[in-house]
Amino acid sequence: MNDTAQRPAFPDRLSVDPRSPHYNAAVFEYDVGIRLNDKEFTNVGEYCISEGWIKIPAGKALDRRGQPMMTKLKGRVEPFYR
């Protein structure tokens, strides 16, 4: 039942894009949640704890490579395992 000892620690910066240098597959083996200023977000694409920001998709807009356009929100970032 004590599964928390085997979970990896959260890095300072994490991205869900496998092409990013900030991608960490070991963290995504578990269900991850992100809180920004005590509000939970389910669609976070990238976060940075030390700089205090998250990136979320900006509607249905896509860039020229077909990836969603991202909006940066700033505040206190808290990653957690669900």
A tleap script that builds the chain and sets N, CA, C and O, in Angstrom:
source leaprc.protein.ff14SB
mol = sequence {
  NMET ASN ASP THR ALA GLN ARG PRO ALA PHE
  PRO ASP ARG LEU SER VAL ASP PRO ARG SER
  PRO HIE TYR ASN ALA ALA VAL PHE GLU TYR
  ASP VAL GLY ILE ARG LEU ASN ASP LYS GLU
  PHE THR ASN VAL GLY GLU TYR CYS ILE SER
  GLU GLY TRP ILE LYS ILE PRO ALA GLY LYS
  ALA LEU ASP ARG ARG GLY GLN PRO MET MET
  THR LYS LEU LYS GLY ARG VAL GLU PRO PHE
  TYR CARG
}
set mol.1.N position { 0.792 -1.195 0.000 }
set mol.1.CA position { 0.000 0.000 0.000 }
set mol.1.C position { 0.844 1.272 0.000 }
set mol.1.O position { 0.384 2.320 -0.454 }
set mol.2.N position { 2.073 1.187 0.505 }
set mol.2.CA position { 2.923 2.372 0.561 }
set mol.2.C position { 3.655 2.516 -0.763 }
set mol.2.O position { 4.825 2.152 -0.885 }
set mol.3.N position { 2.956 3.050 -1.748 }
set mol.3.CA position { 3.463 3.174 -3.110 }
set mol.3.C position { 4.283 4.441 -3.305 }
set mol.3.O position { 4.954 4.576 -4.329 }
set mol.4.N position { 4.252 5.375 -2.356 }
set mol.4.CA position { 4.920 6.658 -2.530 }
set mol.4.C position { 6.434 6.544 -2.499 }
set mol.4.O position { 7.116 7.395 -3.070 }
set mol.5.N position { 6.988 5.516 -1.848 }
set mol.5.CA position { 8.438 5.363 -1.776 }
set mol.5.C position { 9.033 5.013 -3.135 }
set mol.5.O position { 10.206 5.293 -3.378 }
set mol.6.N position { 8.255 4.409 -4.018 }
set mol.6.CA position { 8.763 3.986 -5.314 }
set mol.6.C position { 8.544 5.017 -6.408 }
set mol.6.O position { 9.079 4.869 -7.506 }
set mol.7.N position { 7.777 6.047 -6.135 }
set mol.7.CA position { 7.508 7.063 -7.153 }
set mol.7.C position { 8.682 8.020 -7.268 }
set mol.7.O position { 9.273 8.401 -6.258 }
set mol.8.N position { 9.030 8.418 -8.507 }
set mol.8.CA position { 10.147 9.360 -8.669 }
set mol.8.C position { 9.752 10.754 -8.199 }
set mol.8.O position { 8.580 11.130 -8.238 }
set mol.9.N position { 10.742 11.508 -7.758 }
set mol.9.CA position { 10.509 12.894 -7.339 }
set mol.9.C position { 10.227 13.741 -8.574 }
set mol.9.O position { 10.694 13.435 -9.671 }
set mol.10.N position { 9.463 14.800 -8.384 }
set mol.10.CA position { 9.151 15.684 -9.501 }
set mol.10.C position { 10.362 16.557 -9.836 }
set mol.10.O position { 10.983 17.130 -8.941 }
set mol.11.N position { 10.698 16.657 -11.126 }
set mol.11.CA position { 11.777 17.574 -11.515 }
set mol.11.C position { 11.282 19.020 -11.450 }
set mol.11.O position { 10.079 19.272 -11.371 }
set mol.12.N position { 12.221 19.962 -11.483 }
set mol.12.CA position { 11.856 21.368 -11.449 }
set mol.12.C position { 11.042 21.754 -12.680 }
set mol.12.O position { 10.128 22.574 -12.595 }
set mol.13.N position { 11.374 21.166 -13.811 }
set mol.13.CA position { 10.658 21.468 -15.057 }
set mol.13.C position { 10.291 20.154 -15.730 }
set mol.13.O position { 11.117 19.247 -15.825 }
set mol.14.N position { 9.052 20.053 -16.195 }
set mol.14.CA position { 8.563 18.815 -16.795 }
set mol.14.C position { 7.651 19.141 -17.964 }
set mol.14.O position { 6.848 20.072 -17.899 }
set mol.15.N position { 7.782 18.360 -19.043 }
set mol.15.CA position { 6.964 18.536 -20.238 }
set mol.15.C position { 6.325 17.206 -20.613 }
set mol.15.O position { 6.906 16.146 -20.378 }
set mol.16.N position { 5.125 17.259 -21.200 }
set mol.16.CA position { 4.455 16.038 -21.656 }
set mol.16.C position { 4.870 15.658 -23.073 }
set mol.16.O position { 4.540 14.568 -23.539 }
set mol.17.N position { 5.588 16.539 -23.765 }
set mol.17.CA position { 6.031 16.291 -25.139 }
set mol.17.C position { 7.293 15.424 -25.130 }
set mol.17.O position { 8.318 15.855 -24.602 }
set mol.18.N position { 7.248 14.209 -25.704 }
set mol.18.CA position { 8.423 13.331 -25.695 }
set mol.18.C position { 9.622 13.907 -26.439 }
set mol.18.O position { 10.745 13.458 -26.210 }
set mol.19.N position { 9.427 14.880 -27.317 }
set mol.19.CA position { 10.544 15.479 -28.045 }
set mol.19.C position { 11.282 16.525 -27.223 }
set mol.19.O position { 12.367 16.962 -27.606 }
set mol.20.N position { 10.709 16.928 -26.104 }
set mol.20.CA position { 11.293 17.969 -25.266 }
set mol.20.C position { 12.435 17.408 -24.412 }
set mol.20.O position { 12.378 16.251 -23.995 }
set mol.21.N position { 13.467 18.210 -24.147 }
set mol.21.CA position { 14.536 17.755 -23.236 }
set mol.21.C position { 14.057 17.670 -21.786 }
set mol.21.O position { 14.755 17.104 -20.944 }
set mol.22.N position { 12.882 18.221 -21.479 }
set mol.22.CA position { 12.338 18.214 -20.124 }
set mol.22.C position { 11.325 17.090 -19.906 }
set mol.22.O position { 10.623 17.074 -18.896 }
set mol.23.N position { 11.249 16.162 -20.840 }
set mol.23.CA position { 10.337 15.025 -20.735 }
set mol.23.C position { 10.964 13.966 -19.834 }
set mol.23.O position { 12.157 13.685 -19.948 }
set mol.24.N position { 10.167 13.371 -18.935 }
set mol.24.CA position { 10.646 12.324 -18.045 }
set mol.24.C position { 9.584 11.223 -18.016 }
set mol.24.O position { 8.540 11.377 -17.382 }
set mol.25.N position { 9.855 10.125 -18.698 }
set mol.25.CA position { 8.874 9.048 -18.832 }
set mol.25.C position { 8.567 8.368 -17.501 }
set mol.25.O position { 7.452 7.887 -17.304 }
set mol.26.N position { 9.524 8.320 -16.594 }
set mol.26.CA position { 9.311 7.654 -15.302 }
set mol.26.C position { 8.216 8.333 -14.490 }
set mol.26.O position { 7.473 7.661 -13.776 }
set mol.27.N position { 8.107 9.642 -14.588 }
set mol.27.CA position { 7.074 10.379 -13.854 }
set mol.27.C position { 5.699 10.081 -14.430 }
set mol.27.O position { 4.722 10.000 -13.685 }
set mol.28.N position { 5.608 9.918 -15.742 }
set mol.28.CA position { 4.312 9.721 -16.395 }
set mol.28.C position { 3.798 8.287 -16.311 }
set mol.28.O position { 2.742 7.980 -16.865 }
set mol.29.N position { 4.524 7.407 -15.630 }
set mol.29.CA position { 3.993 6.073 -15.380 }
set mol.29.C position { 2.872 6.132 -14.338 }
set mol.29.O position { 2.101 5.184 -14.193 }
set mol.30.N position { 2.789 7.250 -13.616 }
set mol.30.CA position { 1.765 7.471 -12.594 }
set mol.30.C position { 0.867 8.618 -13.033 }
set mol.30.O position { 1.227 9.401 -13.911 }
set mol.31.N position { -0.295 8.707 -12.419 }
set mol.31.CA position { -1.239 9.783 -12.715 }
set mol.31.C position { -0.770 11.056 -12.008 }
set mol.31.O position { -0.698 11.095 -10.780 }
set mol.32.N position { -0.452 12.092 -12.783 }
set mol.32.CA position { 0.113 13.334 -12.253 }
set mol.32.C position { -0.927 14.444 -12.320 }
set mol.32.O position { -1.662 14.556 -13.301 }
set mol.33.N position { -0.985 15.252 -11.286 }
set mol.33.CA position { -1.859 16.413 -11.257 }
set mol.33.C position { -1.031 17.669 -10.995 }
set mol.33.O position { 0.044 17.596 -10.399 }
set mol.34.N position { -1.531 18.815 -11.440 }
set mol.34.CA position { -0.839 20.093 -11.250 }
set mol.34.C position { -1.821 21.088 -10.654 }
set mol.34.O position { -2.956 21.212 -11.116 }
set mol.35.N position { -1.374 21.794 -9.625 }
set mol.35.CA position { -2.151 22.889 -9.050 }
set mol.35.C position { -1.400 24.185 -9.299 }
set mol.35.O position { -0.184 24.259 -9.121 }
set mol.36.N position { -2.139 25.203 -9.712 }
set mol.36.CA position { -1.601 26.550 -9.869 }
set mol.36.C position { -2.454 27.459 -9.007 }
set mol.36.O position { -3.649 27.622 -9.255 }
set mol.37.N position { -1.841 28.048 -8.001 }
set mol.37.CA position { -2.561 28.907 -7.052 }
set mol.37.C position { -3.783 28.188 -6.479 }
set mol.37.O position { -4.873 28.758 -6.428 }
set mol.38.N position { -3.601 26.949 -6.053 }
set mol.38.CA position { -4.625 26.100 -5.425 }
set mol.38.C position { -5.782 25.719 -6.348 }
set mol.38.O position { -6.824 25.274 -5.867 }
set mol.39.N position { -5.623 25.884 -7.655 }
set mol.39.CA position { -6.623 25.436 -8.625 }
set mol.39.C position { -6.009 24.313 -9.451 }
set mol.39.O position { -4.911 24.457 -9.988 }
set mol.40.N position { -6.715 23.205 -9.551 }
set mol.40.CA position { -6.185 22.043 -10.260 }
set mol.40.C position { -6.428 22.161 -11.766 }
set mol.40.O position { -7.528 22.496 -12.206 }
set mol.41.N position { -5.382 21.881 -12.544 }
set mol.41.CA position { -5.461 21.897 -14.004 }
set mol.41.C position { -5.214 20.487 -14.522 }
set mol.41.O position { -4.337 19.779 -14.026 }
set mol.42.N position { -5.994 20.082 -15.525 }
set mol.42.CA position { -5.857 18.744 -16.092 }
set mol.42.C position { -5.204 18.752 -17.468 }
set mol.42.O position { -4.865 17.690 -17.990 }
set mol.43.N position { -5.023 19.911 -18.058 }
set mol.43.CA position { -4.511 19.984 -19.428 }
set mol.43.C position { -3.153 20.682 -19.517 }
set mol.43.O position { -2.888 21.374 -20.500 }
set mol.44.N position { -2.299 20.520 -18.529 }
set mol.44.CA position { -0.995 21.179 -18.494 }
set mol.44.C position { -0.043 20.479 -19.460 }
set mol.44.O position { 0.088 19.255 -19.438 }
set mol.45.N position { 0.620 21.265 -20.306 }
set mol.45.CA position { 1.578 20.729 -21.265 }
set mol.45.C position { 3.002 20.781 -20.750 }
set mol.45.O position { 3.828 19.949 -21.125 }
set mol.46.N position { 3.301 21.757 -19.886 }
set mol.46.CA position { 4.645 21.921 -19.339 }
set mol.46.C position { 4.539 22.784 -18.092 }
set mol.46.O position { 3.648 23.627 -17.988 }
set mol.47.N position { 5.455 22.572 -17.139 }
set mol.47.CA position { 5.486 23.421 -15.948 }
set mol.47.C position { 6.915 23.653 -15.498 }
set mol.47.O position { 7.820 22.899 -15.856 }
set mol.48.N position { 7.115 24.706 -14.708 }
set mol.48.CA position { 8.392 25.003 -14.074 }
set mol.48.C position { 8.090 25.497 -12.663 }
set mol.48.O position { 7.439 26.527 -12.486 }
set mol.49.N position { 8.561 24.764 -11.668 }
set mol.49.CA position { 8.284 25.116 -10.279 }
set mol.49.C position { 9.060 26.356 -9.857 }
set mol.49.O position { 8.485 27.260 -9.252 }
set mol.50.N position { 10.362 26.420 -10.166 }
set mol.50.CA position { 11.197 27.524 -9.691 }
set mol.50.C position { 10.814 28.863 -10.323 }
set mol.50.O position { 10.902 29.900 -9.666 }
set mol.51.N position { 10.391 28.851 -11.587 }
set mol.51.CA position { 9.994 30.094 -12.246 }
set mol.51.C position { 8.515 30.392 -12.044 }
set mol.51.O position { 8.080 31.513 -12.306 }
set mol.52.N position { 7.729 29.420 -11.586 }
set mol.52.CA position { 6.328 29.624 -11.253 }
set mol.52.C position { 5.404 29.814 -12.445 }
set mol.52.O position { 4.666 30.798 -12.496 }
set mol.53.N position { 5.427 28.893 -13.409 }
set mol.53.CA position { 4.513 28.981 -14.550 }
set mol.53.C position { 4.115 27.602 -15.032 }
set mol.53.O position { 4.802 26.612 -14.782 }
set mol.54.N position { 2.980 27.560 -15.733 }
set mol.54.CA position { 2.530 26.369 -16.452 }
set mol.54.C position { 2.131 26.807 -17.860 }
set mol.54.O position { 1.816 27.974 -18.095 }
set mol.55.N position { 2.151 25.865 -18.777 }
set mol.55.CA position { 1.681 26.125 -20.139 }
set mol.55.C position { 0.506 25.209 -20.411 }
set mol.55.O position { 0.575 23.998 -20.197 }
set mol.56.N position { -0.584 25.813 -20.890 }
set mol.56.CA position { -1.789 25.066 -21.236 }
set mol.56.C position { -2.175 25.395 -22.666 }
set mol.56.O position { -1.831 26.469 -23.160 }
set mol.57.N position { -2.888 24.489 -23.353 }
set mol.57.CA position { -3.316 24.770 -24.730 }
set mol.57.C position { -4.254 25.974 -24.791 }
set mol.57.O position { -5.099 26.167 -23.917 }
set mol.58.N position { -4.088 26.775 -25.837 }
set mol.58.CA position { -4.909 27.975 -26.040 }
set mol.58.C position { -6.042 27.648 -27.005 }
set mol.58.O position { -5.967 27.975 -28.189 }
set mol.59.N position { -7.075 27.013 -26.506 }
set mol.59.CA position { -8.220 26.676 -27.353 }
set mol.59.C position { -7.886 25.605 -28.363 }
set mol.59.O position { -7.154 24.660 -28.067 }
set mol.60.N position { -8.434 25.759 -29.575 }
set mol.60.CA position { -8.218 24.776 -30.634 }
set mol.60.C position { -7.133 25.198 -31.616 }
set mol.60.O position { -6.911 24.512 -32.614 }
set mol.61.N position { -6.453 26.315 -31.355 }
set mol.61.CA position { -5.436 26.827 -32.271 }
set mol.61.C position { -4.233 25.886 -32.331 }
set mol.61.O position { -3.793 25.352 -31.313 }
set mol.62.N position { -3.711 25.694 -33.543 }
set mol.62.CA position { -2.545 24.848 -33.769 }
set mol.62.C position { -1.439 25.651 -34.422 }
set mol.62.O position { -1.710 26.594 -35.164 }
set mol.63.N position { -0.191 25.283 -34.152 }
set mol.63.CA position { 0.918 25.943 -34.839 }
set mol.63.C position { 1.142 25.271 -36.189 }
set mol.63.O position { 0.383 24.375 -36.559 }
set mol.64.N position { 2.159 25.681 -36.927 }
set mol.64.CA position { 2.357 25.159 -38.282 }
set mol.64.C position { 2.797 23.695 -38.307 }
set mol.64.O position { 2.768 23.062 -39.363 }
set mol.65.N position { 3.202 23.152 -37.164 }
set mol.65.CA position { 3.582 21.737 -37.083 }
set mol.65.C position { 2.438 20.856 -36.578 }
set mol.65.O position { 2.604 19.645 -36.432 }
set mol.66.N position { 1.268 21.467 -36.311 }
set mol.66.CA position { 0.114 20.715 -35.844 }
set mol.66.C position { 0.039 20.550 -34.345 }
set mol.66.O position { -0.833 19.842 -33.840 }
set mol.67.N position { 0.950 21.198 -33.619 }
set mol.67.CA position { 0.941 21.144 -32.155 }
set mol.67.C position { 0.055 22.271 -31.620 }
set mol.67.O position { -0.047 23.322 -32.253 }
set mol.68.N position { -0.585 22.069 -30.468 }
set mol.68.CA position { -1.450 23.131 -29.924 }
set mol.68.C position { -0.638 24.364 -29.511 }
set mol.68.O position { 0.471 24.251 -28.989 }
set mol.69.N position { -1.213 25.532 -29.755 }
set mol.69.CA position { -0.612 26.777 -29.282 }
set mol.69.C position { -0.756 26.803 -27.768 }
set mol.69.O position { -1.797 26.417 -27.236 }
set mol.70.N position { 0.289 27.257 -27.067 }
set mol.70.CA position { 0.292 27.218 -25.610 }
set mol.70.C position { 0.224 28.627 -25.013 }
set mol.70.O position { 0.778 29.580 -25.562 }
set mol.71.N position { -0.468 28.731 -23.878 }
set mol.71.CA position { -0.576 29.961 -23.109 }
set mol.71.C position { 0.128 29.742 -21.783 }
set mol.71.O position { -0.022 28.687 -21.168 }
set mol.72.N position { 0.895 30.729 -21.336 }
set mol.72.CA position { 1.621 30.619 -20.078 }
set mol.72.C position { 0.837 31.318 -18.970 }
set mol.72.O position { 0.441 32.475 -19.108 }
set mol.73.N position { 0.619 30.594 -17.865 }
set mol.73.CA position { -0.019 31.147 -16.675 }
set mol.73.C position { 0.998 31.139 -15.544 }
set mol.73.O position { 1.743 30.171 -15.393 }
set mol.74.N position { 1.041 32.200 -14.747 }
set mol.74.CA position { 2.036 32.311 -13.687 }
set mol.74.C position { 1.387 32.237 -12.314 }
set mol.74.O position { 0.249 32.665 -12.121 }
set mol.75.N position { 2.130 31.688 -11.369 }
set mol.75.CA position { 1.661 31.562 -9.990 }
set mol.75.C position { 2.462 30.501 -9.256 }
set mol.75.O position { 3.555 30.135 -9.688 }
set mol.76.N position { 1.929 30.009 -8.156 }
set mol.76.CA position { 2.580 28.976 -7.356 }
set mol.76.C position { 2.207 27.604 -7.923 }
set mol.76.O position { 1.032 27.235 -7.942 }
set mol.77.N position { 3.206 26.853 -8.382 }
set mol.77.CA position { 2.999 25.562 -9.040 }
set mol.77.C position { 3.247 24.438 -8.039 }
set mol.77.O position { 4.265 24.430 -7.346 }
set mol.78.N position { 2.306 23.482 -7.965 }
set mol.78.CA position { 2.418 22.327 -7.066 }
set mol.78.C position { 2.063 21.050 -7.824 }
set mol.78.O position { 0.880 20.775 -8.027 }
set mol.79.N position { 3.050 20.267 -8.248 }
set mol.79.CA position { 2.749 18.960 -8.858 }
set mol.79.C position { 2.459 17.939 -7.764 }
set mol.79.O position { 2.995 18.034 -6.660 }
set mol.80.N position { 1.607 16.961 -8.076 }
set mol.80.CA position { 1.287 15.911 -7.106 }
set mol.80.C position { 0.864 14.650 -7.849 }
set mol.80.O position { 0.429 14.693 -8.999 }
set mol.81.N position { 1.007 13.517 -7.145 }
set mol.81.CA position { 0.514 12.244 -7.672 }
set mol.81.C position { -0.902 12.031 -7.163 }
set mol.81.O position { -1.189 12.285 -5.993 }
set mol.82.N position { -1.787 11.566 -8.035 }
set mol.82.CA position { -3.175 11.316 -7.639 }
set mol.82.C position { -3.313 9.935 -7.049 }
set mol.82.O position { -4.410 9.538 -6.656 }
savepdb mol mol.pdb
quit
